Amino acid sequence: MFFNRCFLSLLTALIAANLYAGPVQAKSSPAKKSSDSIYDFYDGEIAVGINYPGISVQYGVSPRGVLELKIQSLPGLTVIGPRYYCFLSEKVTSFNPYYGFELDAIPFSGTISRGTGYAGEAFIGVNEYLSKKIFMGVDIGPAYVYLSDLDTLEKSAGVDFVLNLSLNYVFK
């Protein structure tokens, strides 16, 4: 419930900040100017994102690549790790497909068990640029998850599909 309220509050604040910023200027509008590269879009700036149930920080590291640190948390469970996106094109348009991978550490603690684990995911997705500062992302892919209980030494592993949705704001 706490993350739902935070997500909605941050979403409202981002939309209000974007509306207050006024009309999009032609020079910095990724949706209007397709000659800008992904790297130019970030231009040494950081993007902060919200996703259910967590937050992320992104930074453009190459003309087609973005590095992200993502943290997601629910009571008794945290997933934290880096992600790397590679866009199919250097050009920023309103709709930019990408592929990438993610590696996560997973500490967990409940009433019956506690332990650690890790996950690895390959994904494909797309960013939709809503303005010069705001974009939405969605990706999906298979994830291998391994968990180990520290008290009983019981282990569990498997593959499942993960869907990620995010709303991101670039500080420019």
N, C-alpha and C positions, 0 to 999 in steps of 0.2 A: 504494500500500500504506500509506503514511504517513497519508493522509486517511482510509482505511478504519479504521485503528486509532484515530485521533482521534475519528472519528464515533462508533464504538462506545463508546469511553471516556466521551465527553461524554453520550451517550444514557444509559449506565448511571448516571452521576453525577446527571443530571436526574431520573431515575426514583427513585433512592435519596433525593434531597433532597425530592421530593414525598411519598414514603412517610413520611419522618421528620417532615414538617411536620404530620402527624396528619390527622384528618378535615376535610373541607371545611366551612367555616362557611357558613351560609345567606346572610349578607349579601354575601359576596364571591364566591359561586359563580356564574359566568356560565352554567353548565349548568343550574342550578336556578332562577335568577331572571331571567326574560326582560325585566324592566323596565329593566335596566342597558343603557346605550348602549355602543357600541364605544369612544367617547371616555372614558366612565367606567371601562371595563375597563382601559384603559391608565393613566388617571388621572395623567397627567404622568410616568408611569414608562416605562422602556425595556424592550423585549423583545429577547432575543438568540436567534438561531436557528442551527441547523446544517442543512446540506443537502449533498448530494454534488455536488461536492467543495469545500465552502466554508462560509462563515459569513455571518450577516446581523445587522443592528441595525434595530429597528422603533420607530416613535413615532407615537402617535395625534395627528393634526393637526386633526381635525374630528369631529363626531358620527358620520360614516360613513366617514371617510378615515384611511388609515394610510400614512405615508411610510417607506420601507425603503432602506437601503444594503446592497447585496449584493456579496460578493467570492467568486469561485470560481477555483480555481487547480489546474492540473496541470503536470507538468514541461514547460516551454517555452510555456505558455499561461496567460493570466490574463484573466478577465472581471470587470469592476468597473463598477457603475453604480447609479443610483437606480431604485426602483420605487414606484408609487403604486397603492394599492388603494382601491376605492370599494365598500363593502358595500351590498347591496340593501336592507338594513334597518338602522336605528339600534340595534335591540334585539339583545342578545347571547343567543343560544340555543345549544344544543349543536352546531348545524349552521348555519354562516353563509356563504352564497354571496356572491361578489364578482366584480368585473371590474377591470381595470387596465391599465397600460402600464409598460414598462421601456425604458430607454436605457442602452447599455453601451459602454465603451471596451474594445478587445481588443488588447493588445500580445502578440506571439508571437515566439518565437525557437527555431529548430531547427538541426539539423546542416547543412541545405541552404539554408534561407531564414529571414529575419527580417522583421518588419514590424509594421504596426498595422492596426486596423480598428474598425468599430463595428457595433452591432446595435440594432434596435428591435423590440419585441415588444408585441403586444396579447394579453391573456389573460383567461380566466375560470377561477374556482376556488372552493374551499370551505375554510373552517377548521372543524376539529372540536375543540371544547374538552374536554380530558380532565380538567381540574381547574381550580382557581382560578388556577393559575400556568402550566399547561402546555397547549399546543395544537398540533395538527398541521395543516399546510396542504398542499394539492395544487392545482396549476393547470396549464393547458395552453393553448397558443396559437401562432399563426404568428409567426415571427421573420424579419425581413429582416436578412441578415448581409452585410457588405462587408469584404473583406480586401485589403490592398495590400502586396506584397513591396517592401521598401526597396532591395534590391540590383538586382533585375531590372525593377522598376516594373510587374510583372505584377499584374493585379487580378482578383478573383473576387467575384461577388455572387450571392445567391440567397435563396429563401424556404424555410424548413423549419419543422417543428413542434417545440416545446420543451415538455418535461414537467418541472415543478419539484415536488419533495417536500421538506418541511421539518418539523423538530421545534423548537418555540419555547418559551422560558421567560420569563415576565414577572417582573421584579424588583419586588415589592410589599412 
